[in-house]
Protein backbone atom coordinates (compact mmCIF):
# COMPACT_ATOMS: atom_id res chain seq x y z
CA UNK A 1 0.00 0.00 0.00
CA UNK A 2 1.34 3.42 -0.98
CA UNK A 3 0.14 6.76 0.45
CA UNK A 4 -0.71 8.80 -2.66
CA UNK A 5 -2.12 12.07 -1.39
CA UNK A 6 -3.13 13.84 1.81
CA UNK A 7 -6.70 15.18 1.66
CA UNK A 8 -6.46 17.08 4.97
CA UNK A 9 -3.69 19.46 6.06
CA UNK A 10 -2.14 19.72 9.51
CA UNK A 11 -4.23 22.10 11.61
CA UNK A 12 -7.50 21.30 9.82
CA UNK A 13 -10.56 20.10 11.71
CA UNK A 14 -11.38 16.43 11.24
CA UNK A 15 -14.58 14.55 12.00
CA UNK A 16 -14.80 10.81 12.48
CA UNK A 17 -15.26 9.31 8.99
CA UNK A 18 -13.67 12.24 7.11
CA UNK A 19 -11.25 11.11 4.39
CA UNK A 20 -7.66 11.86 5.50
CA UNK A 21 -5.68 10.53 2.56
CA UNK A 22 -5.71 8.35 -0.52
CA UNK A 23 -3.79 5.09 -0.73
CA UNK A 24 -3.09 2.80 -3.64
CA UNK A 25 -3.15 -0.98 -3.39
CA UNK A 26 -2.22 -3.36 -6.18
CA UNK A 27 -5.88 -3.29 -7.28
CA UNK A 28 -7.40 0.11 -6.43
CA UNK A 29 -7.11 3.61 -5.03
CA UNK A 30 -9.03 4.11 -1.78
CA UNK A 31 -9.60 6.83 0.80
CA UNK A 32 -8.54 6.27 4.42
CA UNK A 33 -11.05 7.73 6.87
CA UNK A 34 -10.34 9.25 10.26
CA UNK A 35 -11.22 7.12 13.26
CA UNK A 36 -11.08 10.18 15.56
CA UNK A 37 -12.47 13.69 15.78
CA UNK A 38 -10.50 16.86 16.45
CA UNK A 39 -7.63 18.58 14.64
CA UNK A 40 -5.09 16.90 12.37
CA UNK A 41 -2.04 17.51 14.55
CA UNK A 42 0.65 15.74 12.54
CA UNK A 43 1.04 13.79 9.30
CA UNK A 44 3.54 11.05 10.12
CA UNK A 45 3.89 9.50 6.65
CA UNK A 46 4.99 11.39 3.55
CA UNK A 47 3.35 11.07 0.13
CA UNK A 48 4.59 8.15 -2.00
CA UNK A 49 5.69 6.18 1.07
CA UNK A 50 4.91 2.46 1.21
CA UNK A 51 3.05 1.49 4.38
CA UNK A 52 1.55 -1.65 5.87
CA UNK A 53 -1.87 -2.11 7.43
CA UNK A 54 -1.83 -0.91 11.03
CA UNK A 55 0.86 1.77 10.49
CA UNK A 56 0.18 5.07 12.27
CA UNK A 57 -0.10 7.66 9.49
CA UNK A 58 -1.28 10.72 11.46
CA UNK A 59 -2.29 12.05 14.86
CA UNK A 60 -5.66 13.69 15.52
CA UNK A 61 -6.21 15.49 18.82
CA UNK A 62 -7.34 18.67 20.53
CA UNK A 63 -6.37 22.14 19.23
CA UNK A 64 -3.02 23.20 20.73
CA UNK A 65 -2.05 19.65 21.68
CA UNK A 66 1.61 18.90 20.86
CA UNK A 67 2.84 15.65 19.28
CA UNK A 68 6.52 14.84 19.74
N, C-alpha and C positions, 0 to 999 in steps of 0.2 A: 504494500500500500504506500502510495506517495502523496504527500500533502501538496496539492496544486495551487491553492489560493485561499487567503484569509478573506472572509466575508465581513468580519467585524474587526475594528481597530482597537488597540489598547485605549482604555478610558471610556469606551462606549458602553451604554447600558445594554444588558443582556437579560432576556427572559428565558425561563426554562422552555426548551423546544425551539428556540431561535437557532437558525443555521450559523455556525461559527466559521466553518471552512469547507472546502471541497477536497475530496481525496479521490485518487484513481486506483482502482484495483485492476487486475488483469482482464476484467470483463466489463467494467462500467466506471462512470464518474458518479460519486454520491456526495451528498451534504452530510456533515457531522453536526448534530444538534447539541446545544448546551444542556447539561443535566442539572445546572444550577441557575440561580437568578442573582443579579447584582451588576457589577461592573467588570468588564474584561480587564483584569489587572496586568496580566503578562502573557504574551505568546511565547511559549517555550520552544516550539519547533519552527524552523524556517521553511519557506516555500521550497519545493522540489527535494525535500528530505524524505527518505524512506523510513517508514515507521511500522511497528507491529501493533496488533490489537492489544489494548490495555496500556499503551504508552500515554503518559500525561502530555497533552499538547498545549494546555493553557491553564491559567488560574483565574477563577471568577470569585469575587468577594465584595466586600463593602467599600464604598468610596473612601479614599484616603488610606486604605489598608496597604501595607508594604509587603511585597514578596521578595525574599532574598534570592 
